Every structure is written in C-alpha cells, then in structure tokens.
C-alpha cells in the first residue's frame, strides 16, 4: 500500500532543493543517504568531474532475495531547468504547482519520488524481488551529460525504466528521436553602414537568406527542425560581421536525422559562399534514436503491471530525448514511463497529486511482476 502522506511530503521536500544542472551536490547527498538507508550499495561515479559539475551519477544496487530473475534498473535525473529556486509547491483541487515564479520540478522529482517509495515498500513488506539497480543521473537537462559519462561497468541490468515523461502513469514510450545540435558562425565583413556599406558583407542578411530556406518545425511524423538562438551585430551604423546561430535536428530515424543535418549545413554553406562570407559549423551529436520491440519483456511487464492497477495503458512514441536514449545505446533496453508531469520547463508546470501515488504503485507492481519471471 502506497503511503500517500509520505510520498507527498517527500515530493515537496525534493522540489524545494535547488538542483541546477551541474549543481546537484545537495540533492545528491540526500539521495545517496536515502538509498543507503534502504539497503542499497551506493556508488557515485566520476561523471561530475568529467562534465565540470558538482556531483556524479548515483548508482545503487539492491541485492535480490530470489535467484534467477532479471536485473531491472530504474532511472531518473536529479537536475532541473531554471528557474528552480525558490520553489514553493502548493496543492489546489488536487493539482500541484509552484507559486508561478519558478518551475515545479516534477521533471524529474516525480520520478525520483516514485522510485524511492517503491524501494521502501519492498523493504518494509519484505517482498520477493530480483536484483534492482537505481540510477539517478546528473545534468540530464544539459544534454544527457551525466549518463553519457556514467561508469558503464557499474550497470548490470537486463532492461529498465526511465521515469521521465509527461503523460499520466500508464504511458509507455517505445520510440524516441536522436538529436543533433548544430552551432553556426557566419563571418561577414564590417564596414560603415552609411559611408561605405558596399565594402561590407552583412552576416545578418546572409543568415536571413539561409534561414528562409531552412526546413522548420515538423518535417514529418518522425522528424523536426528548430532554430533555437541567434545573435549578432553591433550597431545600426555597422555592417554586421558576425552572426551565431544554434539549431537542432531530431528524428526517430537515423538516416533522416543524418540527411536533415547535412541539408542544414549545406544551406548555410551555399548562402555563405554566395555572399563571400566565411562559415564555421560544429555538429554536436547529443544522442541517437531508439525503437523498442513492443513485445519485449520490459514493455510487456510494464503494460501488465499498469493494467493490474487500472491505469490506462498507452504505447506511444516521443519527440523528446532522455537518459533512455543513451542507455539503449549501451545495450540496456530502457523504456520511458509517463509520471504525470505536465508543462515541464515552464513556470506553469504541474502534476496531478494522484499521479504521484500511481507512479509509485506502478514501479512497485513492475518489481512484483518481474519476480514472477524465470530465466
């Protein structure tokens, strides 16, 4: 039985801890102690050093009391986007929000809370289970940096679950896109805009011509493109000699992702050459796409567990990435589960109170159902 008051109190506690990306030390210390108190063998890896952060990833292993069962891993991330302090959570008519001046932090404290509650009940009720691992990652919001630098030798799971998606408990994500971030610098030539504009090469104009030809928004059901930031120029009386643009390409199809990335680069190259300007392009491959077999063991267990709890099962795809993208690359089939967070990354973020309890119950039921599996 889920301890509703305990779950709510812990969620409120966690969201009030400032945990900016690469600054997860405080919450990392707290979670390390809680995992240890629950009987986990906890290791903090050196990912924090590698990403210039204050805290590494936490990997906790809970030894099973039944032989021959699969090892499962539950993951969630410790960091939040800004503004994440001071969060003042409140409940109005069963809806949990901040006071509107910050995010709430259900992304991803809802996932962390669900995992911790399930582990407590496993211990308190002495339930049968196989080996369980927990991975709380750092700097997920910075481009899944923590999991990219995790000590892979510490991960031994057969499959796992990443509790980090909008949508009510029962939502199971079977496909997610890869993402490339593209950094562009257009170098024009400065000149006096009133006296000798013909001697200049306007980087802003060159950028504008490129952007006018760039694919935008949803390209197809699997693929998107977005220009995220642009800055350049100094003053109206100076022909702009530098523009910096950051855009991204996403697709659940690797070939489409590669083709779109090449198309973006070619457009900027062609327009820059035509203008007589110079171009610098850097492609940052944040993570690759994945597609999971809907009949796989992990998905079947999650769907069955949700059905037992009366949750509405929804197998769907996603347009967003997560730690699961990297775990799947490592060979651990990782399935993203909905935990109820909505309007994440905004000050309007909220979660239905009941979804906190349903998420914890779902994790617990997954563990119970895995205990019925035999190799």
Phi and psi in degrees as a GROMACS rama.xvg file:
@    title "Ramachandran Plot"
@    xaxis  label "Phi"
@    yaxis  label "Psi"
@TYPE xy
-67.8796  132.794  UNK-2
-86.5392  93.9385  UNK-3
-60.7684  -44.4532  UNK-4
-62.801  -39.1778  UNK-5
-66.3125  -43.3212  UNK-6
-61.9191  -46.7427  UNK-7
-64.0137  -43.2751  UNK-8
-63.0138  -41.136  UNK-9
-67.9804  -40.3689  UNK-10
-60.8468  -45.9402  UNK-11
-60.6276  -40.618  UNK-12
-62.7187  -46.7548  UNK-13
-66.4291  -41.3276  UNK-14
-69.3292  -19.0034  UNK-15
-86.5558  -2.11203  UNK-16
-90.0086  122.096  UNK-17
-65.1683  128.348  UNK-18
-147.541  60.9753  UNK-19
-62.2949  156.116  UNK-20
-57.3649  130.452  UNK-21
74.1263  3.82206  UNK-22
-127.644  55.1256  UNK-23
-100.629  14.2077  UNK-24
-56.7642  -46.6932  UNK-25
-63.602  -49.1655  UNK-26
-71.1444  -30.2489  UNK-27
-62.245  -43.1091  UNK-28
-61.9713  -43.8878  UNK-29
-64.212  -46.0423  UNK-30
-68.7777  -34.7954  UNK-31
-60.7118  -43.3138  UNK-32
-65.7212  -41.3551  UNK-33
-66.9404  -40.791  UNK-34
-65.424  -38.6584  UNK-35
-65.3609  -44.9446  UNK-36
-60.9331  -27.9403  UNK-37
-83.8095  -0.30756  UNK-38
101.113  7.99726  UNK-39
-82.1684  147.763  UNK-40
-89.5754  106.569  UNK-41
-103.723  132.44  UNK-42
-128.1  132.795  UNK-43
-100.898  122.307  UNK-44
-82.1781  -175.745  UNK-45
-98.6474  23.3874  UNK-46
-61.2832  -33.2298  UNK-47
-58.1347  -41.7687  UNK-48
-65.5662  -38.8049  UNK-49
-70.3998  -27.5753  UNK-50
-108.409  11.898  UNK-51
60.2067  43.8106  UNK-52
-114.908  175.448  UNK-53
-91.4282  -11.825  UNK-54
-148.738  142.367  UNK-55
-89.4434  -172.045  UNK-56
-77.3834  146.662  UNK-57
-101.873  124.024  UNK-58
-118.94  115.095  UNK-59
-115.266  136.443  UNK-60
-118.442  128.013  UNK-61
-113.621  113.751  UNK-62
-68.3607  133.837  UNK-63
-75.7053  162.927  UNK-64
-112.517  14.4321  UNK-65
-135.11  128.051  UNK-66
-79.1899  159.577  UNK-67
80.0978  11.3577  UNK-68
-100.066  155.165  UNK-69
-64.1328  150.788  UNK-70
-90.4332  126.12  UNK-71
-113.363  152.325  UNK-72
-126.028  137.292  UNK-73
-114.434  132.039  UNK-74
-128.862  150.676  UNK-75
-157.201  161.665  UNK-76
-107.992  150.636  UNK-77
-88.1653  -24.5362  UNK-78
-90.4044  164.643  UNK-79
-133.364  158.684  UNK-80
-77.3126  165.479  UNK-81
-85.2513  155.491  UNK-82
-83.7806  127.088  UNK-83
-117.508  20.2335  UNK-84
-162.134  142.602  UNK-85
-85.5594  121.658  UNK-86
-77.8069  128.471  UNK-87
-119.548  89.2325  UNK-88
-70.8712  149.276  UNK-89
-148.85  153.222  UNK-90
-116.518  126.907  UNK-91
-132.277  116.055  UNK-92
53.9947  41.392  UNK-93
80.0681  8.37583  UNK-94
-113.212  127.777  UNK-95
-99.817  127.562  UNK-96
-137.869  173.09  UNK-97
-84.3234  -173.558  UNK-98
-82.7303  5.12755  UNK-99
96.695  -5.8094  UNK-100
-97.0216  -12.8587  UNK-101
-138  172.068  UNK-102
-65.8576  171.617  UNK-103
-88.3037  -45.126  UNK-104
97.7398  12.1966  UNK-105
-59.7137  -27.2639  UNK-106
-89.9702  90.2911  UNK-107
-132.97  32.1475  UNK-108
-68.1572  -23.2182  UNK-109
-63.9992  -40.664  UNK-110
-65.7957  -43.9409  UNK-111
-62.1642  -45.1681  UNK-112
-60.8185  -42.2334  UNK-113
-62.4546  -43.1258  UNK-114
-64.4832  -46.0252  UNK-115
-62.807  -41.6496  UNK-116
-64.9009  -41.8579  UNK-117
-62.0829  -41.3029  UNK-118
-63.7667  -38.6499  UNK-119
-62.5771  -43.4903  UNK-120
-68.966  -34.805  UNK-121
-58.1111  -43.3228  UNK-122
-73.3652  -47.3643  UNK-123
-65.4649  -35.1135  UNK-124
-99.6199  3.09799  UNK-125
49.493  49.882  UNK-126
-78.6216  150.859  UNK-127
-73.8632  138.431  UNK-128
-162.182  159.64  UNK-129
-87.3531  -169.54  UNK-130
-65.5176  136.492  UNK-131
-125.432  134.242  UNK-132
-115.493  148.642  UNK-133
-125.289  132.144  UNK-134
-124.6  112.117  UNK-135
-104.474  115.337  UNK-136
-97.5419  154.909  UNK-137
-98.4887  152.838  UNK-138
54.7013  36.2642  UNK-139
-65.23  -39.8483  UNK-140
-70.1972  -13.9026  UNK-141
-89.96  11.1636  UNK-142
111.93  40.3457  UNK-143
45.6937  43.8164  UNK-144
-68.2225  -41.0114  UNK-145
-60.6135  -51.8313  UNK-146
-67.8756  -27.0528  UNK-147
-63.6697  -27.6374  UNK-148
-112.13  18.1488  UNK-149
-66.3607  151.457  UNK-150
-76.6295  99.1211  UNK-151
-65.8905  -21.1379  UNK-152
-67.1763  -16.0296  UNK-153
-89.7728  -8.20229  UNK-154
-98.9408  123.366  UNK-155
-129.506  20.3547  UNK-156
-79.4143  149.015  UNK-157
-81.6436  -33.5825  UNK-158
-162.306  173.028  UNK-159
-164.498  -177.976  UNK-160
-136.27  130.486  UNK-161
-105.879  113.5  UNK-162
-90.6524  85.2439  UNK-163
-160.824  59.6662  UNK-164
-149.696  152.164  UNK-165
-68.3283  175.001  UNK-166
93.2065  144.71  UNK-167
-72.843  156.068  UNK-168
-51.9659  133.962  UNK-169
118.214  -19.7065  UNK-170
-78.5603  128.297  UNK-171
-126.595  120.649  UNK-172
-95.4638  122.342  UNK-173
-102.588  -16.8291  UNK-174
-141.409  143.475  UNK-175
-146.707  152.617  UNK-176
-83.0133  159.679  UNK-177
-88.0093  162.25  UNK-178
-138.829  132.861  UNK-179
-114.196  130.917  UNK-180
-101.248  134.381  UNK-181
-120.481  119.561  UNK-182
-102.382  124.071  UNK-183
-124.418  132.869  UNK-184
-125.663  122.251  UNK-185
-105.843  120.655  UNK-186
-102.722  108.407  UNK-187
-92.8726  -145.036  UNK-188
-141.446  124.255  UNK-189
-74.1279  146.795  UNK-190
-161.058  162.985  UNK-191
-70.8212  125.192  UNK-192
-70.2095  -21.6828  UNK-193
-101.067  -31.5268  UNK-194
-92.6017  -44.2874  UNK-195
-142.759  57.0273  UNK-196
-62.2093  -28.01  UNK-197
-66.7533  -14.7087  UNK-198
-87.2561  -6.32095  UNK-199
-102.682  165.793  UNK-200
-126.572  112.501  UNK-201
-81.6152  110.624  UNK-202
-66.6442  -30.7062  UNK-203
-67.6007  -43.8807  UNK-204
-62.906  -42.646  UNK-205
-61.2676  -42.0794  UNK-206
-63.2903  -41.5886  UNK-207
-61.7217  -42.4134  UNK-208
-63.6219  -37.024  UNK-209
-66.5199  -46.6094  UNK-210
-64.8097  -31.6252  UNK-211
-64.5746  -25.5476  UNK-212
-97.4081  -5.63962  UNK-213
-77.2703  137.559  UNK-214
-60.0446  140.853  UNK-215
-133.082  146.537  UNK-216
70.158  -139.653  UNK-217
-82.7864  119.079  UNK-218
-84.3992  -45.5287  UNK-219
-155.953  -170.647  UNK-220
-62.3693  -23.0621  UNK-221
-106.306  -11.5734  UNK-222
-132.795  137.811  UNK-223
-137.782  160.247  UNK-224
-142.205  139.404  UNK-225
-146.98  136.549  UNK-226
-92.325  117.383  UNK-227
-92.592  -45.217  UNK-228
-141.509  152.203  UNK-229
-149.331  135.116  UNK-230
-150.504  149.166  UNK-231
168.614  171.332  UNK-232
83.1591  159.538  UNK-233
-121.205  -43.7945  UNK-234
-161.598  164.175  UNK-235
-69.4783  -20.5802  UNK-236
-96.0493  13.8802  UNK-237
-126.754  127.353  UNK-238
-64.4351  123.231  UNK-239
-63.7593  125.2  UNK-240
-104.414  -0.185201  UNK-241
-153.121  132.241  UNK-242
-132.421  136.184  UNK-243
-119.008  129.118  UNK-244
-128.909  139.801  UNK-245
-124.116  124.85  UNK-246
-133.875  173.132  UNK-247
-139.502  153.669  UNK-248
-124.198  138.337  UNK-249
-133.896  145.98  UNK-250
-163.151  147.82  UNK-251
-82.5095  -2.6359  UNK-252
-114.646  119.099  UNK-253
-61.1991  -40.5141  UNK-254
-62.3973  -43.455  UNK-255
-64.8299  -37.304  UNK-256
-62.4456  -45.1727  UNK-257
-64.3065  -43.1225  UNK-258
-65.8054  -41.9573  UNK-259
-65.6117  -41.1908  UNK-260
-61.0552  -43.6831  UNK-261
-63.7924  -40.8851  UNK-262
-61.699  -43.3868  UNK-263
-60.5969  -47.7873  UNK-264
-62.599  -41.7149  UNK-265
-64.1539  -38.7475  UNK-266
-61.0055  -46.2244  UNK-267
-67.0211  -38.8398  UNK-268
-61.9153  -46.0566  UNK-269
-65.4214  -45.1529  UNK-270
-68.9648  -36.4497  UNK-271
-67.1758  -43.3586  UNK-272
-62.9654  -40.7618  UNK-273
-63.6707  -32.133  UNK-274
-86.1061  -9.36981  UNK-275
77.6847  18.3856  UNK-276
-93.6556  177.114  UNK-277
-115.087  156.862  UNK-278
-137.117  136.316  UNK-279
-119.555  129.168  UNK-280
-129.074  133.761  UNK-281
-126.962  128.875  UNK-282
-105.777  123.101  UNK-283
-109.199  112.349  UNK-284
-87.6342  98.4566  UNK-285
-68.0909  -47.2607  UNK-286
-168.117  160.779  UNK-287
-95.8955  166.553  UNK-288
-78.7901  166.306  UNK-289
-146.049  151.781  UNK-290
-133.615  124.04  UNK-291
-104.513  146.048  UNK-292
-67.9533  121.976  UNK-293
-64.839  -16.3031  UNK-294
-99.6099  10.4975  UNK-295
-67.2717  161.109  UNK-296
-59.1407  -46.5192  UNK-297
-62.6802  -41.8067  UNK-298
-69.4957  -40.3056  UNK-299
-61.4541  -43.2889  UNK-300
-63.9126  -44.2116  UNK-301
-64.2756  -41.9842  UNK-302
-66.8305  -42.4714  UNK-303
-63.4271  -42.6739  UNK-304
-62.4913  -42.0319  UNK-305
-64.0182  -41.8672  UNK-306
-60.6857  -40.5066  UNK-307
-62.4345  -29.9023  UNK-308
-89.526  -1.9106  UNK-309
78.7763  18.1217  UNK-310
-83.8793  147.72  UNK-311
-79.1564  113.483  UNK-312
-80.1482  130.454  UNK-313
-135.776  111.444  UNK-314
-91.346  121.481  UNK-315
-147.824  176.873  UNK-316
-107.373  169.815  UNK-317
-133.491  154.316  UNK-318
-100.338  0.416052  UNK-319
-114.12  156.548  UNK-320
-100.197  170.458  UNK-321
-162.365  -177.358  UNK-322
-56.8015  -27.1976  UNK-323
-61.2841  -32.5834  UNK-324
-57.5567  -42.6475  UNK-325
-75.6155  -40.1619  UNK-326
-61.4798  -39.2636  UNK-327
-64.1604  -36.8872  UNK-328
-62.8839  -33.5919  UNK-329
-75.5179  -5.58416  UNK-330
95.2344  9.75749  UNK-331
-104.996  107.628  UNK-332
-60.0205  109.417  UNK-333
-113.438  127.223  UNK-334
-111.076  126.24  UNK-335
-83.8624  132.723  UNK-336
-114.29  143.047  UNK-337
-74.529  136.315  UNK-338
-122.528  5.58404  UNK-339
100.925  -8.36241  UNK-340
-63.6585  139.028  UNK-341
-135.248  150.483  UNK-342
53.946  38.9013  UNK-343
-61.1701  155.068  UNK-344
70.9661  17.4302  UNK-345
-135.434  164.251  UNK-346
-76.5363  -2.13247  UNK-347
-96.8026  8.84565  UNK-348
-55.9802  142.093  UNK-349
-152.527  166.332  UNK-350
-145.969  140.712  UNK-351
-72.2669  129.844  UNK-352
-53.011  -42.2558  UNK-353
-60.904  -29.1266  UNK-354
-69.3116  -26.2677  UNK-355
-60.8193  -44.673  UNK-356
-73.0921  -38.5262  UNK-357
-65.4271  -37.1213  UNK-358
-64.5888  -43.4863  UNK-359
-63.7475  -42.0768  UNK-360
-64.2841  -35.6003  UNK-361
-66.3914  -45.592  UNK-362
-59.1699  -45.2278  UNK-363
-60.6163  -44.169  UNK-364
-67.3038  -34.9984  UNK-365
-60.872  -43.116  UNK-366
-63.9048  -43.5918  UNK-367
-62.0404  -44.0362  UNK-368
-70.3114  -32.1073  UNK-369
-65.5227  -28.0944  UNK-370
-69.4516  -11.0206  UNK-371
-93.0815  -3.3858  UNK-372
-88.7693  142.566  UNK-373
-125.922  137.443  UNK-374
